[in-house]
Every structure is written in structure tokens, then in C-alpha cells.
Amino acid sequence: MTQQYTAPSSVSPSPGYADGPRLLADIGGTNARFALETAPGQTGLIAVLPCADYPTLAEALRAYLGSPKVLAAGVGALRHAALAIANPITGDLVRMTNHHWEFSIAALRLECGFETLEVVNDFTALARALPHLADTQKLQIGGGVARARTPLGLVGAGTGLGVSGLIPAGDSWTALLSEGGHVTFSPANETEVAILQFAWRQYEHVSAERLLSGDGIELIYRALAHHTGQVAQELDAPEISRRALAGECALCDQAIEAFCGMLGTVAGNLAITLGAQGGIYIGGGIVPRLGERFARSCFRSRFEHKGRFVNYLAQVPTFVITAEYPAFLGVSAILAEKLGS
């Protein structure tokens, strides 16, 4: 039997919203991030819960809403919520691609007692956040100048590879419901051909996500070891990145460099496809952690490496999103539009 959750009562609603705080969430394949928005632009009580610790999304939601700090805040019954999730949203039933959670949006709304529950793809939400990023929340890599009111592109590697875009629509924007991370991977040099051939031993179809993700870094590392006749150690993606950044392992550094180059090609493809003269934004959990190593990688040169379109792409800026929880900005905007405020 499904357990019903009732949010704690409060003596008064939030002064920011007449109908009380709004729940915001960003659900990835590894972590679920939750927050409460008490007024436009005022988000707090942020918590990050490992998805693997909870059998269902509803259990994770209950754990957050029942946590001591949320209970102590006395926020009252929550009426409105918006969730960004790393998965295509094509109907009421959601089955996560990179995690075992699945749920009915309508049933989840009733179970948690929400009047409004918006569920959107995580990169749709992140795309909607782009116009709201402050200069301190993004870092430009390479040259180029953004043109106002032109499309923006978004790509980000983490547990998977997210892709989206933002198209001007009157005074607002329309976010693309893209699953571009699953396009077929296209190698750009002989080394990448060797990596692809190695990947084909395990996968009939090698998508961009197979290589541009946490698991992808591990696959690139093993492929390069095979290609160069070296012995691959049992290393996960965080350790490969750590050794590369610390200068402890040349093979790990080569894997990170290959990753950055592949991402540059994908980002350049997206810029040309969308005509994204407003810029390409890099999100996800991997690139921001690479810091200066990403800035001095071949990413930007590979981004521009498009033959006759090199001059076109040289004018398109690329930005790394450095904001800690940028998807909250996007789901907040989406929920505000839904509620008309």
C-alpha cells in the first residue's frame, strides 16, 4: 500500500508567496537535489540525497520533506512543486534511463499532496536557467561574443550526456526537448576511430553518451590503454580525473584530453545545428570539476574545427556553467509560468 505523506503545518505562509513555499528538485542518475523557494530568487534548505539510498523517488521526497531542517523551518503544507529529471518526459509514466526509479507523475502528485507538480527533463530546466545566469555563474572558454536574442545551446556530461537548446520566443524562450546525447558518436581522428572500434566490442551502437559521461571516461581510458599497448588499471572516472589533474598518470591525462576533444566536436555540431550564436553552455558534473585543465584542453580548438565553418564557430562563445545548482533557476521559471507568477 502506498504511504501517504502529509507536510507539517505552519503558523503562517511564506511572505514571498501567498500560497507558501515551492518545492524545487533536480533529479539525476546519481543524486537527487531538493530545495524550497520562498520567494522569487530566494532558494534555501538545499539537500543532496544519493539516489541509490532510496527505492523510489517518493521515498527520497519524503526523506527530504521529513528531514529535521525542513521540519524545523515550519514551512507548512507545500502546494506547488517542480522536478527536473534526467530522463525524457513523454507522458505520465517516467522510467529513468540511468537509474531504476519509475513513477506516475499523477500518482506522485497525489501521494505527496501537491496541487501542482511539473516534471520536466533536467536539461530542459537547465536550458531555461541560461538567461538567468549571472556573469559570476559562468566561465567563458575561448573567444567569441554572444549575439542577443539568438539561440543558445546546452550540452553537459555527467552520469549521462544531456543536450538541449533555448530558442527566442517573443519575450520569453522555448527550451528544446532534446535527447541529443544518444546520437551516434562520430570520431574526428585516428585515435578516436580506435576508441570507437574498442567500444564496438561491447556495444552494438556507440552513442555520444557512451563516451561523454562518467562511464565514458572509464571506457576511453581502457580503449587508450589497449590502443597504446599499456595495462589498464581498475580505475573509476573520479580517480582517472584526479590522477590526470595531479599529473600522476599520463594515460589518465590522455583520457581526459580525448574526452575534452570529443566534447568540443559535439558542442560544435550543436552550435551549427541550432545556429546558436548566443553561445554554447557546458553543464553537467564532470567539466566544472576539471577547472583549468578543461580551459587549456583541445576543447575550444575542436569546437571550431569545422572546415569551412571555422570562422563561423570562432564567433560563437562557449561557457562553462559554474553555478552550483543551476537547474533550480530553470524549474523555478517553469513553475512560475505554470502558476502565472
C-alpha positions as CSV (number, residue, x, y, z in Angstrom):
1,M,0.0,0.0,0.0
2,T,1.4,3.4,-0.9
3,Q,2.3,5.5,2.1
4,Q,0.7,9.0,2.2
5,Y,2.9,11.9,3.2
6,T,1.5,15.0,4.8
7,A,3.7,18.0,5.1
8,P,3.9,19.7,8.5
9,S,1.7,22.6,9.3
10,S,2.9,26.1,9.9
11,V,1.6,29.1,11.7
12,S,1.9,31.4,8.6
13,P,2.7,31.1,4.9
14,S,5.9,32.4,3.4
15,P,5.9,36.2,3.0
16,G,7.2,35.8,-0.5
17,Y,4.4,33.6,-2.0
18,A,0.9,33.9,-0.7
19,D,0.3,30.2,-1.1
20,G,3.5,29.2,0.6
21,P,7.0,27.9,-0.4
22,R,7.5,25.9,-3.6
23,L,9.5,22.6,-3.8
24,L,12.2,22.5,-6.4
25,A,14.1,19.4,-7.3
26,D,16.9,18.3,-9.7
27,I,16.9,14.5,-10.1
28,G,20.0,13.0,-11.7
29,G,21.1,9.4,-12.2
30,T,23.3,9.6,-9.1
31,N,22.0,12.4,-6.8
32,A,18.6,14.0,-6.1
33,R,18.8,17.7,-5.1
34,F,16.0,19.4,-3.3
35,A,15.3,23.0,-2.3
36,L,12.5,25.2,-1.1
37,E,11.8,28.5,-2.9
38,T,10.2,31.0,-0.5
39,A,10.1,34.0,-3.0
40,P,11.3,34.7,-6.5
41,G,15.0,34.1,-6.5
42,Q,15.1,33.1,-2.8
43,T,16.0,29.4,-2.6
44,G,17.2,27.6,0.5
45,L,17.2,24.4,2.6
46,I,19.1,22.7,-0.2
47,A,19.8,19.0,0.3
48,V,21.6,16.4,-1.9
49,L,20.5,12.8,-1.4
50,P,22.1,9.8,-3.1
51,C,19.5,8.1,-5.4
52,A,20.9,4.7,-4.5
53,D,19.8,5.2,-0.9
54,Y,16.1,5.2,-1.8
55,P,14.0,2.6,-3.5
56,T,11.7,5.2,-5.1
57,L,11.6,8.9,-5.9
58,A,8.7,9.2,-3.5
59,E,10.8,7.8,-0.7
60,A,13.6,10.4,-1.4
61,L,11.0,13.2,-1.5
62,R,9.6,12.0,1.9
63,A,13.1,11.9,3.3
64,Y,13.8,15.5,2.3
65,L,10.4,16.9,3.4
66,G,10.7,15.0,6.7
67,S,14.3,16.0,7.4
68,P,14.9,17.8,10.6
69,K,15.9,21.1,9.0
70,V,12.8,21.2,6.8
71,L,10.6,20.3,9.7
72,A,12.3,22.9,11.9
73,A,11.7,25.6,9.4
74,G,7.9,25.1,9.8
75,V,7.3,25.9,6.1
76,G,3.8,24.5,6.1
77,A,2.0,22.3,3.6
78,L,3.6,22.5,0.2
79,R,1.1,23.1,-2.6
80,H,3.4,23.5,-5.7
81,A,6.4,21.6,-6.9
82,A,8.6,21.3,-10.0
83,L,11.0,18.5,-10.7
84,A,13.8,18.3,-13.3
85,I,14.8,14.8,-14.0
86,A,17.4,13.1,-16.1
87,N,15.0,11.4,-18.5
88,P,12.8,12.1,-21.4
89,I,9.3,13.1,-20.4
90,T,6.8,11.8,-22.9
91,G,3.7,11.1,-20.8
92,D,2.6,10.3,-17.3
93,L,4.8,7.3,-16.7
94,V,8.5,8.1,-16.2
95,R,11.2,5.4,-16.3
96,M,14.7,6.7,-15.7
97,T,17.3,5.8,-18.2
98,N,20.3,5.9,-15.9
99,H,18.6,4.7,-12.6
100,H,15.9,2.2,-11.7
101,W,13.3,4.7,-10.5
102,E,10.0,4.8,-12.3
103,F,6.8,6.6,-11.3
104,S,3.5,8.1,-12.5
105,I,3.5,11.9,-12.3
106,A,-0.2,12.0,-11.4
107,A,0.2,9.4,-8.6
108,L,3.3,11.1,-7.2
109,R,1.4,14.4,-7.1
110,L,-1.4,12.8,-5.1
111,E,0.9,10.8,-2.9
112,C,2.8,14.0,-1.8
113,G,-0.3,16.1,-1.6
114,F,0.7,18.7,-4.2
115,E,-1.9,20.7,-6.1
116,T,0.7,21.4,-8.9
117,L,3.5,19.1,-9.9
118,E,5.5,20.0,-13.0
119,V,8.0,17.3,-14.2
120,V,10.4,18.2,-17.0
121,N,13.7,16.9,-18.5
122,D,16.7,18.1,-16.5
123,F,18.3,19.7,-19.5
124,T,15.1,21.5,-20.4
125,A,15.2,23.0,-17.0
126,L,18.9,23.8,-17.2
127,A,18.3,25.4,-20.6
128,R,15.6,27.6,-19.1
129,A,18.2,28.7,-16.5
130,L,20.7,30.0,-19.0
131,P,19.3,33.6,-19.4
132,H,19.2,33.9,-15.6
133,L,22.9,33.1,-15.0
134,A,25.0,35.9,-13.7
135,D,28.5,36.6,-15.0
136,T,29.9,35.1,-11.9
137,Q,28.0,31.8,-12.6
138,K,29.7,31.0,-15.9
139,L,33.2,31.0,-17.3
140,Q,34.0,31.7,-20.9
141,I,36.4,29.4,-22.7
142,G,38.0,30.8,-25.8
143,G,36.8,33.8,-27.9
144,G,33.5,34.8,-29.4
145,V,30.8,37.3,-28.5
146,A,27.2,36.3,-27.8
147,R,24.5,37.8,-30.1
148,A,21.4,38.9,-28.3
149,R,18.1,37.1,-28.9
150,T,19.7,34.3,-30.8
151,P,19.5,30.6,-29.9
152,L,21.6,29.1,-27.1
153,G,22.9,25.6,-27.0
154,L,23.5,23.4,-24.0
155,V,25.5,20.2,-23.5
156,G,26.6,18.5,-20.3
157,A,28.3,15.3,-19.3
158,G,27.7,13.6,-16.0
159,T,26.0,10.2,-15.4
160,G,24.8,10.7,-19.0
161,L,25.1,13.3,-21.7
162,G,22.4,15.9,-21.7
163,V,21.7,18.2,-24.7
164,S,19.2,21.0,-25.2
165,G,18.8,24.4,-26.7
166,L,16.9,27.6,-26.0
167,I,15.1,29.4,-28.8
168,P,13.8,33.0,-28.5
169,A,10.0,33.1,-28.5
170,G,8.6,36.6,-28.2
171,D,9.6,38.0,-24.8
172,S,10.4,34.5,-23.5
173,W,12.2,31.4,-24.5
174,T,11.3,27.9,-25.7
175,A,13.5,25.0,-24.5
176,L,14.1,22.1,-26.8
177,L,13.0,18.6,-25.5
178,S,16.2,17.0,-26.9
179,E,17.8,13.6,-26.4
180,G,20.8,14.6,-28.4
181,G,23.2,12.7,-26.2
182,H,22.1,9.5,-27.8
183,V,23.1,10.4,-31.3
184,T,25.7,8.2,-32.9
185,F,29.3,9.0,-31.9
186,S,31.4,10.4,-34.7
187,P,35.2,10.1,-34.4
188,A,37.3,13.0,-35.6
189,N,40.7,11.5,-35.8
190,E,42.5,8.1,-36.0
191,T,42.8,7.8,-32.2
192,E,39.0,8.3,-31.8
193,V,38.5,5.7,-34.5
194,A,40.5,3.2,-32.4
195,I,38.4,4.2,-29.3
196,L,35.2,3.6,-31.3
197,Q,36.4,0.2,-32.5
198,F,37.2,-0.8,-29.0
199,A,33.8,0.4,-27.8
200,W,32.1,-1.6,-30.6
201,R,33.4,-4.8,-28.9
202,Q,30.9,-4.1,-26.0
203,Y,28.2,-2.0,-27.7
204,E,26.4,-2.5,-31.0
205,H,25.5,1.2,-31.0
206,V,28.0,3.7,-29.6
207,S,26.3,6.9,-28.8
208,A,28.0,10.2,-27.9
209,E,26.8,9.5,-24.3
210,R,28.7,6.2,-24.2
211,L,32.0,8.2,-24.3
212,L,30.9,11.6,-22.9
213,S,29.9,10.5,-19.4
214,G,31.4,9.1,-16.3
215,D,31.3,5.6,-17.6
216,G,32.6,7.0,-20.9
217,I,35.8,8.3,-19.3
218,E,36.4,4.9,-18.0
219,L,35.8,3.4,-21.5
220,I,38.1,5.9,-23.1
221,Y,40.8,5.1,-20.6
222,R,40.6,1.4,-21.3
223,A,40.4,1.9,-25.0
224,L,43.5,4.1,-25.0
225,A,45.4,1.5,-22.9
226,H,44.5,-1.1,-25.5
227,H,45.4,1.2,-28.4
228,T,48.8,2.0,-26.9
229,G,49.7,-1.4,-25.6
230,Q,49.5,-0.4,-21.9
231,V,47.9,-2.2,-19.0
232,A,44.7,-0.5,-17.8
233,Q,44.2,-0.4,-14.0
234,E,40.8,-0.8,-12.4
235,L,40.1,2.9,-12.1
236,D,36.7,4.7,-11.9
237,A,36.1,8.1,-13.6
238,P,36.8,10.3,-10.4
239,E,40.1,8.6,-9.9
240,I,41.1,8.9,-13.6
241,S,40.3,12.6,-13.4
242,R,42.1,13.0,-10.1
243,R,45.3,11.4,-11.4
244,A,45.1,13.4,-14.6
245,L,44.7,16.7,-12.7
246,A,47.5,15.8,-10.2
247,G,49.9,14.9,-13.1
248,E,50.3,11.3,-11.7
249,C,49.3,9.4,-14.8
250,A,50.0,10.2,-18.4
251,L,47.4,7.7,-19.7
252,C,44.7,9.3,-17.4
253,D,45.6,12.7,-18.8
254,Q,45.3,11.4,-22.3
255,A,41.9,10.0,-21.5
256,I,40.7,13.4,-20.2
257,E,42.2,15.2,-23.2
258,A,40.3,12.8,-25.5
259,F,37.1,13.4,-23.6
260,C,37.5,17.2,-23.9
261,G,38.2,16.9,-27.6
262,M,35.1,14.7,-28.2
263,L,33.0,17.2,-26.2
264,G,34.3,20.0,-28.4
265,T,33.2,18.2,-31.5
266,V,29.7,17.6,-30.1
267,A,29.4,21.2,-28.9
268,G,30.5,22.5,-32.3
269,N,27.9,20.2,-34.0
270,L,25.2,21.6,-31.7
271,A,26.2,25.2,-32.4
272,I,25.9,24.7,-36.2
273,T,22.7,22.7,-35.9
274,L,20.9,25.3,-33.8
275,G,22.6,28.4,-35.2
276,A,23.5,29.1,-31.6
277,Q,25.1,32.4,-32.0
278,G,24.1,33.3,-28.4
279,G,26.6,30.8,-27.2
280,I,27.1,27.2,-26.2
281,Y,26.9,26.4,-22.5
282,I,28.6,23.4,-20.8
283,G,26.9,21.9,-17.8
284,G,26.9,18.5,-16.1
285,G,29.0,17.3,-13.2
286,I,32.3,16.5,-15.0
287,V,33.6,19.6,-16.8
288,P,33.3,22.1,-13.9
289,R,35.5,19.8,-11.8
290,L,38.2,19.8,-14.4
291,G,38.8,23.5,-13.9
292,E,41.8,24.9,-15.6
293,R,42.6,21.6,-17.2
294,F,39.5,21.9,-19.3
295,A,40.3,25.6,-20.2
296,R,43.7,24.5,-21.6
297,S,42.5,21.4,-23.3
298,C,41.7,20.9,-27.0
299,F,38.0,21.6,-26.4
300,R,37.9,25.0,-28.0
301,S,40.1,24.1,-31.0
302,R,37.9,21.1,-31.6
303,F,34.8,23.2,-31.2
304,E,36.0,25.4,-34.1
305,H,37.4,22.6,-36.2
306,K,34.7,22.5,-38.8
307,G,36.5,23.2,-42.1
308,R,34.7,26.0,-44.0
309,F,32.7,26.9,-40.8
310,V,35.7,27.6,-38.6
311,N,35.2,31.4,-38.9
312,Y,31.5,31.0,-38.1
313,L,32.3,29.0,-34.9
314,A,35.1,31.3,-33.9
315,Q,32.5,33.9,-33.3
316,V,30.3,31.7,-31.1
317,P,31.3,31.9,-27.4
318,T,31.4,28.8,-25.2
319,F,30.7,29.0,-21.4
320,V,31.2,26.5,-18.6
321,I,28.3,26.8,-16.1
322,T,29.9,27.3,-12.6
323,A,26.7,27.9,-10.6
324,E,26.3,25.2,-8.0
325,Y,22.6,24.4,-8.5
326,P,21.7,26.0,-11.9
327,A,18.7,23.7,-12.6
328,F,16.8,25.3,-9.7
329,L,16.7,28.5,-11.7
330,G,15.1,26.7,-14.6
331,V,12.5,24.7,-12.7
332,S,11.6,27.9,-10.8
333,A,11.0,29.8,-14.1
334,I,8.9,26.9,-15.5
335,L,6.8,26.6,-12.3
336,A,6.3,30.4,-12.2
337,E,5.0,30.3,-15.8
338,K,2.6,27.5,-14.9
339,L,1.2,29.3,-11.9
340,G,1.2,32.8,-13.6
341,S,3.6,34.2,-11.0
